[in-house]
Each structure stands twice: as C-alpha cells, then as structure tokens.
Amino acid sequence: MTTCLLVDSHCHLDFPDFDTDREALIARANAAGVGVMVSICTQVVKHERVLAIAERYPCVFASVGTHPLNAADEDEVPVEDLVRLARHPKVVAIGEAGLDYHYDRAPRDRQERVFRRHIAAARETGLPLVIHARDADTDVERILVDEVGKGAFPFVLHCFTAGERLATVGVELGGYVSFSGIVAFKNSTELRAIAACVPQDRILVETDAPYLAPPPNRGKRNEPAFVRDTATALSEALGHELEAFARQTTDNFFRLFSEVPDPRKGGAA
C-alpha cells in the first residue's frame, strides 16, 4: 500500500446511499490513505445538507452547484447566490454543472444557461468549476472556448468519458481531467489511451461515489476508499509506480482546489 496521501476529488456523500454508514465509510477511506474528499453538490436547494456533512468531518469539503440534469428546476439561480454560498470556508468548488445529452432530462438551452452562470461564478470566486460533460463534447467545447475567451477560470472535466479532442481542448484552455472507476473497467481501453495523452500534471482521480465502483468492487456501491483502486489501475495503465502517481495526482488536486488545506503541509484536512 502506498504511503502517499490520496484524494477523492468527487463524491456525493450526501446521497441517501450513505445514510446508514457515512461515518464508517469516511473512516475506511482514511484507513486506505484517502485523506481528503470533496462532496459535490447537485442541487443548490440541497446545498445545506452537503455543507453540513463537510462541516462535521474535517477531511470532507463541499461544492455548490446544479447538475445539468437538474437545470430545469434551478435555471433561475443567479450567479450572486452561487458566489454568496461559495464564501463558506468549507466550500472549495463550484458545480457540478455542465451538459448531459445522454438522458436529456433538462432542455439543452436551460443546461447551457445554468452552465454559463456557474462559469461566471467560478471566474468571480476563483474556485474551480467541476464540469459534467456527457454525450455533449461539441457544445461543451464551444462554451468553454467562448467563456475562456471572456476571462480564464479554473475547471476540471470530471468523470471523464468524452473524446480525446475534448480532453485536449480542456487542457489547452487550462483545465484538468479527472478519471473515475470507469477507467479501470476491462472495456475502457480507449479511455485509458486518452488518459495517456493528458499531461501528468493535469490528471485527477475520483470515485463519483456511490456510482461506478472500479474492480474488484464493480457493480457494488462505490465509496471514497475505492479511489485507491482507480489510482492503482490508472498508474499501471500509464506505466507509473503507484506511489509516484498518487503523489502527482494529489499535488494536482491541491494546485486546482487551492482552498483545501494540504495536510501534508500541516493543513487541517
């Protein structure tokens, strides 16, 4: 087992899947060397619940935002509200926001409107925007190019499953690319090839728990401790030693999520 700190840059600890053993799963994550977790908000109306969990556990942090599948319900949330809620010291990111054309449960124009508001909030706060992009590569690229042209903002393409072009454009625009347990699936050869094209200093790892558990727990409920399995599989695929890969992805996380105190440097995570 690597002694290097690992980070789960994206999980959903407020989901009811964890209501019966939340404290135990955080303890399991810590025991596995996962010292920091970011619990991602999917609806602003539920932000207080996400934040309460972050306030309870020193190693857990939060975001504030609207998932694109919820855009129809929260398309009137102003940038000012996102900025105000982001002032809390345990809020370290904006989102997740973006575009999801796989399910198309929210009108695409509303998704784009909400996405651009979150970009504006990320630009104003300086906090990284967590971007959800599913089956919408062309429009995500169009919006990112347009918005970065108005002024840079930090961002990560989370749970990356898109094409190589979006990964390349995202990096060129200053973004990071985060890989979930999907990258460890047997049939994810193409995704691992894309990961190999991403600069090492722009890669993050995540669980997206409770979804997408990597082997050997595929099909089960995912949890932050399993980010170690994703890091192991990805480091092997890229030809890196796990210790070095864990250190690199953790360094990348703290560079992007700059409001999270680094426990390796005496931070209070």
N, C-alpha and C positions, 0 to 999 in steps of 0.2 A: 504493500500500500504506500502510495506517495505521501510524503510528509508535507507537501506543499498545499497551501490553502486553495480550496476550490470555491467557486461561486455559482449559485443558480441564479442567473440573471433574469429569469422569467418563470414565475409560477403563480398559481392562483389559490393562495392559502385561505381565502375567504369562502371558497366554494363549499357547499354542504357535504361534499365527498370527504372532507376532513373534520367534520364536526365532532366525531367520536374519539379522535386520537391526535388532534392537532399538536398538542404539547409533546407527545411521544414521537411523532414524525420529525419534529424540529430537533429533538434530542438525537434521533437516528441520523439526521443529516449532519449534525455537529460531530457525532462519533465517526462518521465517514469522511470527515475533513472538510465538509461544506460549511464554511463559517459565515457566509452572507447569503441571504435570499431576498429577492425583490418580488413582492407580491403585487401583481399587476391588476389595476382597476379596469373593469369592462363597462361600467355604467357610473356616471357621476352621481346618480341618485343613491348608489350603494357605496360611495367613497368612504363614508364614515365607518362602515364595517371593515373595509380593507385597512383603513388607518388604525382602527382600534387594535387589530392584530399586530400591526407594526409597532404600536406603542407598548404593547405587552411584552414583546420579545426583542431584546436588544439587537439580535442578529438579523432581524427582519425589517425591511424597508418597503415603501409603497410608491405607487404612481397614482395619477389621477387622469381619467380619460374615458372615452366612449369607443367601444369596439365597433367596427363598421357594421356588424350585423344588428347593432342597437341604434344605428344612426337615425332611423326613422322616429325613434322615441325621444332622442336627445339632440335634434338638429337645431334647437334654438338656444343651447347653452352657449353664452357669449365667451369670448376669449378672456374677458376680465374675470369671470368666475373661475376659469381654469388657473389663471395666474394667481388669484387670491388663495385658492385652495393649495396651490403648489408652494406657498410660503411656509407651510408647516415643515419643521426640520426633518421629519421622517419621510417627507415626500421628495423623492430623488429623480423622478422621471415624469414625463407627460405621455399619456396613452394608456392602453394601446389604441391606436387609431390607424386608419388606412382604407384599403379597398378589399372587399371579398366578393368576387363574382361567382364563386363556386356554388353558394347557396342562394345568392341574390335575394335575401330576405328583406333588404332595405333598398329603396330606389337608388340608382347609381349617382344621380345628381346630389342626393342628400349625403351619401357617403363622401363624395368629393368635398362638399361644403364643410362637413364636420372635420374631415382630414385637414383641409387648409386652415381651419380655425386652430386645430391642435399644432400645426406647424407654426402659426403665429405665436401661440403660447410658448412653444419651445424656443423660438427665436427671442422672445421677450425675457423669459426666465433664465435662459442658458442651460436649462435641463434637457437631457437627451429625450428625443421623441422615439417611442417604441412603435415601430411600424408593422402592421399586419398586412401582408400582401399575398392574396391567394387568387390565382387564375386571373390576374389583372396587371400583368407585367407592363404592358404598353402604357396604360393610364397612370400607373404608379411612377414610371419613368418620366412621363410627360409632366406630371405635377411636381416631382422632385426637381427636375431641371428648371422648371418655371420658378419655383419658390426659392431655390438656392440662388437663382439669378437676382432675386429681390434682397437677399441677405442670408448669409450662412447660418446654419443651425445644426446642432449635434443630433445624430439619429442612428438607430440600429434597425436593420431589416431582421425581424425576429422570426424564429422557427422557419428558417429559410428553406423553401421548396421550389422557388421560382427558377427561371432560366439563367444561364451564365451571363447573359447580357445585363440583366438587372443587377446581379452581383457586381459586375464590373463597373457599371454606371454608378451604383451606390457608393462603391469605394472611391471612384474618381471624384465624386461630389463631397467626399469627406466622411462618409458613413462607415459603419461596422456591419458585419454579417454574423448572425447568431444561429447556431445549429442545435437542434433538439435531438431526441432519441431516434427520429426518422433516419438520421444519417447512419445509424448503426444497423438498420434493417438490411436483410440479405439482398433485397432487390433495389437498394439505393445506390447502385454503382455510379450512376450519372451524377447524383448529388455529391458523392464523395469526390468525384472528378472536379466538380465545381468548387468544392471546398479547397482542393489542392491549388486552385487558381487564385484564391483570396490571400492577400498578403498576411503573413503570420501575425502582424501587429494589428490586424483588424478583425480577428476571429474571436467570438464569444461562444460559450456553451450554456445551455439551459435545459430545463425539463419540459416546460409548459404544463406541468402537473396541474390537474390529475390526468392529463391526456398523454398519449404517445410514449409509454414506457419503453425504454430500449431493452434488447435482450440482456440478461436472461429472464426479464420480467415482462416481456412483450405480452400485451393482452390483459395485464393486470392494471390496477390503479397505479399511476405514476406518483412519485414523491421526490422531494429535493435530493435525498441521498443518492438517487439513481443518476444524478448528473455525473457521478464518477464513472458510470458505465458508458455514458456518451463520450466523455473525455477520453476514456481508455480506447474505445473503438475508433474514434476520430484520430487520435495520436498514432495508433497503429496504421491506419489507412494512409496517413500522411508521412509515415516513416520517422516519427519523432518518439523520443523517450517520453513516457507519461509525465515524469517529474518536470521536465523542461516545458512540455506542452501545457501542463497545469499552471506553471508559473507564468507562461506567456499569456494565456487566456485570462488569468487573474489580473495580471498587470494591465491588460487591455480593458478589462472591466473597470478598474479604478480610474483609468485615464478618461473613459467615457462618462461613467457615473461618478463624477468628481465630487459630488456632495456626500457620498458614502465614506465614512471614516475607514481607513485601511487598518485593520487590526494588526497587520504585520509591522506597522509603524507606530504602534501604541494607540490606534484609534479605538473607539468604544463599541465596535460592532459586536 
